[in-house]
Amino acid sequence: MRLATPLLAAGLIVGLPVHAQSMDVPAAVQVPAGQKAAMTWTGTGTLTYECRTKGDNAAQFEWAFAGPDAKLADAGSMQATGRYYAGPTWEANDGSRVTGKQVAVAPAAAGSIPYQLVKADGGTGAMKDVTYIQRVNTRGGVAPQLPCDAATRGNKATVPYAADYVFYKAG
């Protein structure tokens, strides 16, 4: 698996853009045949986690993913293009948006959230024909290494992350 080299600057995670068509991604998160990359956006922001009970066991606790909050930029020009938030929802500056459901994940580098494949389940405007969204080149974003127990249940913590999102259309 080839990844762009990440940089650490001023305490924020910053990465060089990667175009998924030119990199190897794990089989689990590859898009089905017949899909063509339409655009690649880089997301930079935070992921929020909440200390919750683990499954049905009220005596165990874990940091559970609560949602993203990221600014999106064109991976080539780095011009602002939109935002990424809970849903999951990717929304362009013109109001176009797409939502979807996760269908697969694959491990990424240590300390980074997994690669992900999302099947679009509805889009509007310029994003109405998006079929899949692939999250690659992830940097950071893993659950915090803070205490999570009965005393901290309900606490939230945010962690910085960055990733490239490749939007596919049938082609």
Backbone torsions as a table, in degrees:
resi	resn	phi	psi	omega
1	MET	NA	127.7	177.8
2	ARG	-103.2	136.7	179.4
3	LEU	-128.3	152.4	171.8
4	ALA	-69.9	149.4	-179.3
5	THR	-74.6	121.5	178.6
6	PRO	-78.7	152.7	176.5
7	LEU	-118.9	148.5	174.6
8	LEU	-112.5	119.4	-177.8
9	ALA	-136.8	127.1	176.5
10	ALA	50.6	34.5	176.1
11	GLY	78.9	-1.9	178.8
12	LEU	-104.7	147.6	178.3
13	ILE	-84.6	125.0	179.7
14	VAL	-130.8	141.3	-179.8
15	GLY	-135.3	159.3	175.0
16	LEU	-81.9	139.0	-177.5
17	PRO	-66.3	147.9	177.1
18	VAL	-126.6	140.3	176.1
19	HIS	-102.0	116.2	-171.1
20	ALA	-57.9	-27.4	-179.9
21	GLN	-64.8	-24.8	-175.7
22	SER	-103.3	7.3	179.5
23	MET	-125.2	157.3	175.8
24	ASP	-83.9	130.2	175.0
25	VAL	-121.3	151.0	179.4
26	PRO	-56.1	146.6	-177.9
27	ALA	-54.3	-37.0	-176.5
28	ALA	-59.3	-29.0	-176.3
29	VAL	-112.3	15.1	174.5
30	GLN	-76.3	144.2	178.8
31	VAL	-76.4	153.4	177.7
32	PRO	-62.4	158.3	176.4
33	ALA	-56.9	148.8	177.5
34	GLY	92.8	2.9	179.4
35	GLN	-102.4	146.4	-179.7
36	LYS	-129.6	131.5	178.5
37	ALA	-62.7	126.6	-179.7
38	ALA	-99.9	-33.4	179.7
39	MET	-165.4	156.5	176.2
40	THR	-127.6	124.1	178.5
41	TRP	-118.8	141.3	175.9
42	THR	-97.3	128.5	177.6
43	GLY	-104.0	131.8	176.8
44	THR	-133.1	125.3	-178.6
45	GLY	177.6	-138.8	-177.9
46	THR	-132.9	154.7	170.7
47	LEU	-116.0	134.7	-180.0
48	THR	-101.6	136.5	176.1
49	TYR	-121.5	149.5	177.7
50	GLU	-124.9	137.3	176.2
51	CYS	-74.7	117.3	-177.0
52	ARG	-134.9	164.1	173.2
53	THR	-66.1	148.1	-176.7
54	LYS	-91.5	109.2	178.9
55	GLY	59.0	-134.1	-179.2
56	ASP	-91.6	3.2	-176.8
57	ASN	-97.9	100.5	-176.7
58	ALA	-66.9	-9.5	180.0
59	ALA	-94.2	-8.0	179.6
60	GLN	-114.5	147.3	-176.2
61	PHE	-133.1	156.1	178.0
62	GLU	-154.4	158.1	172.4
63	TRP	-81.3	115.9	-178.3
64	ALA	-106.9	140.7	179.1
65	PHE	-61.2	131.0	-179.9
66	ALA	-113.6	-25.6	177.6
67	GLY	157.4	159.2	179.1
68	PRO	-100.4	160.7	171.3
69	ASP	-150.6	100.7	-175.0
70	ALA	-138.1	149.8	170.9
71	LYS	-91.5	141.9	-180.0
72	LEU	-110.6	142.2	178.1
73	ALA	-139.0	150.2	175.8
74	ASP	-59.0	129.4	-175.5
75	ALA	-65.7	-22.9	179.6
76	GLY	-87.3	-53.2	-175.4
77	SER	-91.9	-17.4	-174.6
78	MET	62.8	19.0	173.2
79	GLN	-74.2	139.1	179.8
80	ALA	-57.9	132.3	-178.8
81	THR	-122.6	-21.3	-177.8
82	GLY	166.2	-151.5	-178.7
83	ARG	-146.6	162.6	-179.2
84	TYR	-127.6	129.1	-177.1
85	TYR	-149.0	-179.4	-174.6
86	ALA	-53.4	147.5	-179.8
87	GLY	151.4	-58.7	-6.7
88	PRO	-70.5	145.9	-179.4
89	THR	-133.1	130.2	171.7
90	TRP	-110.4	121.7	-175.7
91	GLU	-123.5	126.7	178.6
92	ALA	-81.0	160.9	179.5
93	ASN	-58.8	-25.8	-179.4
94	ASP	-84.4	1.9	179.8
95	GLY	96.4	-11.7	174.9
96	SER	-61.4	144.5	178.6
97	ARG	-152.3	161.6	176.3
98	VAL	-142.5	142.5	175.0
99	THR	-121.1	168.3	-179.9
100	GLY	-167.8	-178.3	179.8
101	LYS	-126.7	135.8	178.2
102	GLN	-64.5	133.3	176.3
103	VAL	-115.8	-20.0	-179.7
104	ALA	-163.3	154.2	172.1
105	VAL	-135.6	160.3	176.4
106	ALA	-147.1	146.0	-178.3
107	PRO	-59.0	146.4	174.3
108	ALA	-115.8	-168.0	179.1
109	ALA	-61.8	154.4	178.0
110	ALA	-55.2	136.6	179.3
111	GLY	83.6	5.4	-179.8
112	SER	-123.4	147.0	176.9
113	ILE	-64.0	156.8	-176.9
114	PRO	-66.5	158.2	166.5
115	TYR	-65.6	159.6	-174.5
116	GLN	-149.7	147.0	171.3
117	LEU	-121.2	126.5	-179.1
118	VAL	-118.9	132.5	173.7
119	LYS	-92.6	123.7	179.9
120	ALA	-64.8	138.6	177.6
121	ASP	-122.4	13.9	175.1
122	GLY	162.2	132.2	178.4
123	GLY	-139.3	159.2	177.8
124	THR	-129.1	161.0	176.4
125	GLY	56.2	-135.4	-177.5
126	ALA	-64.8	-13.9	-178.7
127	MET	-102.4	9.6	-175.3
128	LYS	-66.1	-23.9	-178.3
129	ASP	-99.7	6.0	177.9
130	VAL	-67.0	131.9	-178.7
131	THR	-106.4	-35.7	-179.6
132	TYR	-142.1	152.6	171.9
133	ILE	-127.9	129.1	-178.3
134	GLN	-114.9	125.5	176.2
135	ARG	-97.4	121.0	-178.8
136	VAL	-135.1	174.3	174.9
137	ASN	52.5	46.3	-177.0
138	THR	-76.0	144.4	178.3
139	ARG	-136.9	119.3	178.9
140	GLY	73.4	-160.7	174.0
141	GLY	89.2	-0.6	-179.2
142	VAL	-73.8	159.9	-178.8
143	ALA	-54.6	145.5	-177.5
144	PRO	-66.1	154.7	176.9
145	GLN	-99.1	55.9	179.9
146	LEU	-113.2	158.6	177.0
147	PRO	-57.3	138.6	176.7
148	CYS	-140.3	105.3	-176.0
149	ASP	-152.9	-170.9	-178.0
150	ALA	-57.6	-35.1	-178.5
151	ALA	-73.1	-25.3	-177.8
152	THR	-108.8	3.1	179.8
153	ARG	-53.7	133.6	-179.1
154	GLY	93.6	-15.6	176.7
155	ASN	-66.5	148.2	176.7
156	LYS	-118.7	150.2	177.3
157	ALA	-140.8	142.2	177.1
158	THR	-111.7	145.5	177.6
159	VAL	-130.9	143.3	179.7
160	PRO	-73.0	149.8	175.7
161	TYR	-155.0	165.1	171.6
162	ALA	-148.0	151.4	178.2
163	ALA	-162.0	158.9	172.3
164	ASP	-101.4	136.2	177.8
165	TYR	-113.7	120.8	179.3
166	VAL	-105.2	123.1	-178.8
167	PHE	-99.7	128.1	-177.7
168	TYR	-112.2	150.3	172.3
169	LYS	-130.0	154.5	176.6
170	ALA	-60.8	133.9	-175.7
171	GLY	-146.2	NA	NA
